[in-house]
Amino acid sequence: MAHDVFVSYSSQDKAVADAVVAALEVSALRCWFAPRDIPPGGDWAEEIASAIKEAKVFLLIFSENANRSQRVLDELNLAISQEVVILPFRIENLNPIGAME
């Protein structure tokens, strides 16, 4: 499935991610996010890497949970290496720390 937006988030913020995706898709922006868009038996790493490469925008749902998530950082680094437009969406008032900076 072709998509416009790859949504990166901490699994602890899934309720927020679900709401953001629903709002974007009502506006006709096609979103990709895990686990919804990983086919049964699919390789998570391969599916995520492929989806990031195909995305027009990488939407980072930024929170304290995301700030501390190695998986979110891995996705962000891949988006940077693929030169995907990155749009941070802060759901908490805090600054990135460590490698997330």
MODELLER restraints for C-alpha pairs under 7 A, 6 or more apart:
rsr = mdl.restraints
at = mdl.atoms
rsr.add(forms.Gaussian(group=physical.xy_distance, feature=features.Distance(at['CA:3:A'], at['CA:30:A']), mean=4.70, stdev=0.5))
rsr.add(forms.Gaussian(group=physical.xy_distance, feature=features.Distance(at['CA:3:A'], at['CA:31:A']), mean=5.43, stdev=0.5))
rsr.add(forms.Gaussian(group=physical.xy_distance, feature=features.Distance(at['CA:3:A'], at['CA:32:A']), mean=6.21, stdev=0.5))
rsr.add(forms.Gaussian(group=physical.xy_distance, feature=features.Distance(at['CA:3:A'], at['CA:55:A']), mean=6.22, stdev=0.5))
rsr.add(forms.Gaussian(group=physical.xy_distance, feature=features.Distance(at['CA:4:A'], at['CA:29:A']), mean=6.13, stdev=0.5))
rsr.add(forms.Gaussian(group=physical.xy_distance, feature=features.Distance(at['CA:4:A'], at['CA:30:A']), mean=5.14, stdev=0.5))
rsr.add(forms.Gaussian(group=physical.xy_distance, feature=features.Distance(at['CA:4:A'], at['CA:31:A']), mean=5.92, stdev=0.5))
rsr.add(forms.Gaussian(group=physical.xy_distance, feature=features.Distance(at['CA:4:A'], at['CA:55:A']), mean=5.38, stdev=0.5))
rsr.add(forms.Gaussian(group=physical.xy_distance, feature=features.Distance(at['CA:4:A'], at['CA:56:A']), mean=5.15, stdev=0.5))
rsr.add(forms.Gaussian(group=physical.xy_distance, feature=features.Distance(at['CA:4:A'], at['CA:57:A']), mean=6.34, stdev=0.5))
rsr.add(forms.Gaussian(group=physical.xy_distance, feature=features.Distance(at['CA:5:A'], at['CA:30:A']), mean=6.32, stdev=0.5))
rsr.add(forms.Gaussian(group=physical.xy_distance, feature=features.Distance(at['CA:5:A'], at['CA:31:A']), mean=4.71, stdev=0.5))
rsr.add(forms.Gaussian(group=physical.xy_distance, feature=features.Distance(at['CA:5:A'], at['CA:32:A']), mean=6.17, stdev=0.5))
rsr.add(forms.Gaussian(group=physical.xy_distance, feature=features.Distance(at['CA:5:A'], at['CA:55:A']), mean=5.51, stdev=0.5))
rsr.add(forms.Gaussian(group=physical.xy_distance, feature=features.Distance(at['CA:5:A'], at['CA:56:A']), mean=6.01, stdev=0.5))
rsr.add(forms.Gaussian(group=physical.xy_distance, feature=features.Distance(at['CA:5:A'], at['CA:57:A']), mean=4.83, stdev=0.5))
rsr.add(forms.Gaussian(group=physical.xy_distance, feature=features.Distance(at['CA:5:A'], at['CA:58:A']), mean=5.83, stdev=0.5))
rsr.add(forms.Gaussian(group=physical.xy_distance, feature=features.Distance(at['CA:5:A'], at['CA:59:A']), mean=6.56, stdev=0.5))
rsr.add(forms.Gaussian(group=physical.xy_distance, feature=features.Distance(at['CA:6:A'], at['CA:31:A']), mean=5.89, stdev=0.5))
rsr.add(forms.Gaussian(group=physical.xy_distance, feature=features.Distance(at['CA:6:A'], at['CA:32:A']), mean=4.90, stdev=0.5))
rsr.add(forms.Gaussian(group=physical.xy_distance, feature=features.Distance(at['CA:6:A'], at['CA:33:A']), mean=6.13, stdev=0.5))
rsr.add(forms.Gaussian(group=physical.xy_distance, feature=features.Distance(at['CA:6:A'], at['CA:51:A']), mean=6.79, stdev=0.5))
rsr.add(forms.Gaussian(group=physical.xy_distance, feature=features.Distance(at['CA:6:A'], at['CA:52:A']), mean=6.08, stdev=0.5))
rsr.add(forms.Gaussian(group=physical.xy_distance, feature=features.Distance(at['CA:6:A'], at['CA:55:A']), mean=5.77, stdev=0.5))
rsr.add(forms.Gaussian(group=physical.xy_distance, feature=features.Distance(at['CA:6:A'], at['CA:57:A']), mean=6.27, stdev=0.5))
rsr.add(forms.Gaussian(group=physical.xy_distance, feature=features.Distance(at['CA:6:A'], at['CA:58:A']), mean=4.86, stdev=0.5))
rsr.add(forms.Gaussian(group=physical.xy_distance, feature=features.Distance(at['CA:6:A'], at['CA:59:A']), mean=5.94, stdev=0.5))
rsr.add(forms.Gaussian(group=physical.xy_distance, feature=features.Distance(at['CA:7:A'], at['CA:31:A']), mean=6.87, stdev=0.5))
rsr.add(forms.Gaussian(group=physical.xy_distance, feature=features.Distance(at['CA:7:A'], at['CA:32:A']), mean=6.16, stdev=0.5))
rsr.add(forms.Gaussian(group=physical.xy_distance, feature=features.Distance(at['CA:7:A'], at['CA:33:A']), mean=5.24, stdev=0.5))
rsr.add(forms.Gaussian(group=physical.xy_distance, feature=features.Distance(at['CA:7:A'], at['CA:58:A']), mean=6.17, stdev=0.5))
rsr.add(forms.Gaussian(group=physical.xy_distance, feature=features.Distance(at['CA:7:A'], at['CA:59:A']), mean=4.84, stdev=0.5))
rsr.add(forms.Gaussian(group=physical.xy_distance, feature=features.Distance(at['CA:7:A'], at['CA:60:A']), mean=6.19, stdev=0.5))
rsr.add(forms.Gaussian(group=physical.xy_distance, feature=features.Distance(at['CA:8:A'], at['CA:33:A']), mean=6.98, stdev=0.5))
rsr.add(forms.Gaussian(group=physical.xy_distance, feature=features.Distance(at['CA:8:A'], at['CA:59:A']), mean=6.02, stdev=0.5))
rsr.add(forms.Gaussian(group=physical.xy_distance, feature=features.Distance(at['CA:8:A'], at['CA:60:A']), mean=4.91, stdev=0.5))
rsr.add(forms.Gaussian(group=physical.xy_distance, feature=features.Distance(at['CA:8:A'], at['CA:61:A']), mean=6.10, stdev=0.5))
rsr.add(forms.Gaussian(group=physical.xy_distance, feature=features.Distance(at['CA:8:A'], at['CA:72:A']), mean=6.30, stdev=0.5))
rsr.add(forms.Gaussian(group=physical.xy_distance, feature=features.Distance(at['CA:9:A'], at['CA:17:A']), mean=6.77, stdev=0.5))
rsr.add(forms.Gaussian(group=physical.xy_distance, feature=features.Distance(at['CA:9:A'], at['CA:60:A']), mean=6.22, stdev=0.5))
rsr.add(forms.Gaussian(group=physical.xy_distance, feature=features.Distance(at['CA:9:A'], at['CA:61:A']), mean=5.10, stdev=0.5))
rsr.add(forms.Gaussian(group=physical.xy_distance, feature=features.Distance(at['CA:9:A'], at['CA:66:A']), mean=6.04, stdev=0.5))
rsr.add(forms.Gaussian(group=physical.xy_distance, feature=features.Distance(at['CA:9:A'], at['CA:72:A']), mean=6.30, stdev=0.5))
rsr.add(forms.Gaussian(group=physical.xy_distance, feature=features.Distance(at['CA:10:A'], at['CA:65:A']), mean=5.81, stdev=0.5))
rsr.add(forms.Gaussian(group=physical.xy_distance, feature=features.Distance(at['CA:10:A'], at['CA:66:A']), mean=4.88, stdev=0.5))
rsr.add(forms.Gaussian(group=physical.xy_distance, feature=features.Distance(at['CA:10:A'], at['CA:69:A']), mean=6.53, stdev=0.5))
rsr.add(forms.Gaussian(group=physical.xy_distance, feature=features.Distance(at['CA:10:A'], at['CA:72:A']), mean=6.56, stdev=0.5))
rsr.add(forms.Gaussian(group=physical.xy_distance, feature=features.Distance(at['CA:12:A'], at['CA:65:A']), mean=6.69, stdev=0.5))
rsr.add(forms.Gaussian(group=physical.xy_distance, feature=features.Distance(at['CA:21:A'], at['CA:31:A']), mean=6.39, stdev=0.5))
rsr.add(forms.Gaussian(group=physical.xy_distance, feature=features.Distance(at['CA:25:A'], at['CA:31:A']), mean=6.77, stdev=0.5))
rsr.add(forms.Gaussian(group=physical.xy_distance, feature=features.Distance(at['CA:38:A'], at['CA:44:A']), mean=6.72, stdev=0.5))
rsr.add(forms.Gaussian(group=physical.xy_distance, feature=features.Distance(at['CA:38:A'], at['CA:47:A']), mean=6.42, stdev=0.5))
rsr.add(forms.Gaussian(group=physical.xy_distance, feature=features.Distance(at['CA:52:A'], at['CA:79:A']), mean=6.17, stdev=0.5))
rsr.add(forms.Gaussian(group=physical.xy_distance, feature=features.Distance(at['CA:53:A'], at['CA:82:A']), mean=6.26, stdev=0.5))
rsr.add(forms.Gaussian(group=physical.xy_distance, feature=features.Distance(at['CA:56:A'], at['CA:84:A']), mean=6.33, stdev=0.5))
rsr.add(forms.Gaussian(group=physical.xy_distance, feature=features.Distance(at['CA:56:A'], at['CA:85:A']), mean=6.63, stdev=0.5))
rsr.add(forms.Gaussian(group=physical.xy_distance, feature=features.Distance(at['CA:57:A'], at['CA:84:A']), mean=6.01, stdev=0.5))
rsr.add(forms.Gaussian(group=physical.xy_distance, feature=features.Distance(at['CA:57:A'], at['CA:85:A']), mean=4.90, stdev=0.5))
rsr.add(forms.Gaussian(group=physical.xy_distance, feature=features.Distance(at['CA:57:A'], at['CA:86:A']), mean=5.93, stdev=0.5))
rsr.add(forms.Gaussian(group=physical.xy_distance, feature=features.Distance(at['CA:57:A'], at['CA:87:A']), mean=6.96, stdev=0.5))
rsr.add(forms.Gaussian(group=physical.xy_distance, feature=features.Distance(at['CA:58:A'], at['CA:79:A']), mean=6.82, stdev=0.5))
rsr.add(forms.Gaussian(group=physical.xy_distance, feature=features.Distance(at['CA:58:A'], at['CA:84:A']), mean=6.38, stdev=0.5))
rsr.add(forms.Gaussian(group=physical.xy_distance, feature=features.Distance(at['CA:58:A'], at['CA:85:A']), mean=5.94, stdev=0.5))
rsr.add(forms.Gaussian(group=physical.xy_distance, feature=features.Distance(at['CA:58:A'], at['CA:86:A']), mean=4.73, stdev=0.5))
rsr.add(forms.Gaussian(group=physical.xy_distance, feature=features.Distance(at['CA:58:A'], at['CA:87:A']), mean=6.05, stdev=0.5))
rsr.add(forms.Gaussian(group=physical.xy_distance, feature=features.Distance(at['CA:59:A'], at['CA:86:A']), mean=6.05, stdev=0.5))
rsr.add(forms.Gaussian(group=physical.xy_distance, feature=features.Distance(at['CA:59:A'], at['CA:87:A']), mean=4.88, stdev=0.5))
rsr.add(forms.Gaussian(group=physical.xy_distance, feature=features.Distance(at['CA:59:A'], at['CA:88:A']), mean=5.91, stdev=0.5))
rsr.add(forms.Gaussian(group=physical.xy_distance, feature=features.Distance(at['CA:59:A'], at['CA:89:A']), mean=6.95, stdev=0.5))
rsr.add(forms.Gaussian(group=physical.xy_distance, feature=features.Distance(at['CA:60:A'], at['CA:87:A']), mean=6.11, stdev=0.5))
rsr.add(forms.Gaussian(group=physical.xy_distance, feature=features.Distance(at['CA:60:A'], at['CA:88:A']), mean=4.69, stdev=0.5))
rsr.add(forms.Gaussian(group=physical.xy_distance, feature=features.Distance(at['CA:60:A'], at['CA:89:A']), mean=5.86, stdev=0.5))
rsr.add(forms.Gaussian(group=physical.xy_distance, feature=features.Distance(at['CA:61:A'], at['CA:88:A']), mean=6.23, stdev=0.5))
rsr.add(forms.Gaussian(group=physical.xy_distance, feature=features.Distance(at['CA:61:A'], at['CA:89:A']), mean=4.94, stdev=0.5))
rsr.add(forms.Gaussian(group=physical.xy_distance, feature=features.Distance(at['CA:61:A'], at['CA:90:A']), mean=6.10, stdev=0.5))
rsr.add(forms.Gaussian(group=physical.xy_distance, feature=features.Distance(at['CA:61:A'], at['CA:91:A']), mean=6.91, stdev=0.5))
rsr.add(forms.Gaussian(group=physical.xy_distance, feature=features.Distance(at['CA:62:A'], at['CA:88:A']), mean=6.38, stdev=0.5))
rsr.add(forms.Gaussian(group=physical.xy_distance, feature=features.Distance(at['CA:62:A'], at['CA:89:A']), mean=5.69, stdev=0.5))
rsr.add(forms.Gaussian(group=physical.xy_distance, feature=features.Distance(at['CA:62:A'], at['CA:90:A']), mean=4.65, stdev=0.5))
rsr.add(forms.Gaussian(group=physical.xy_distance, feature=features.Distance(at['CA:62:A'], at['CA:91:A']), mean=6.03, stdev=0.5))
rsr.add(forms.Gaussian(group=physical.xy_distance, feature=features.Distance(at['CA:63:A'], at['CA:90:A']), mean=6.27, stdev=0.5))
rsr.add(forms.Gaussian(group=physical.xy_distance, feature=features.Distance(at['CA:63:A'], at['CA:91:A']), mean=5.71, stdev=0.5))
rsr.add(forms.Gaussian(group=physical.xy_distance, feature=features.Distance(at['CA:63:A'], at['CA:92:A']), mean=5.38, stdev=0.5))
rsr.add(forms.Gaussian(group=physical.xy_distance, feature=features.Distance(at['CA:66:A'], at['CA:72:A']), mean=6.09, stdev=0.5))
rsr.add(forms.Gaussian(group=physical.xy_distance, feature=features.Distance(at['CA:67:A'], at['CA:96:A']), mean=6.04, stdev=0.5))
rsr.add(forms.Gaussian(group=physical.xy_distance, feature=features.Distance(at['CA:67:A'], at['CA:97:A']), mean=6.69, stdev=0.5))
rsr.add(forms.Gaussian(group=physical.xy_distance, feature=features.Distance(at['CA:67:A'], at['CA:100:A']), mean=6.40, stdev=0.5))
rsr.add(forms.Gaussian(group=physical.xy_distance, feature=features.Distance(at['CA:73:A'], at['CA:100:A']), mean=6.44, stdev=0.5))
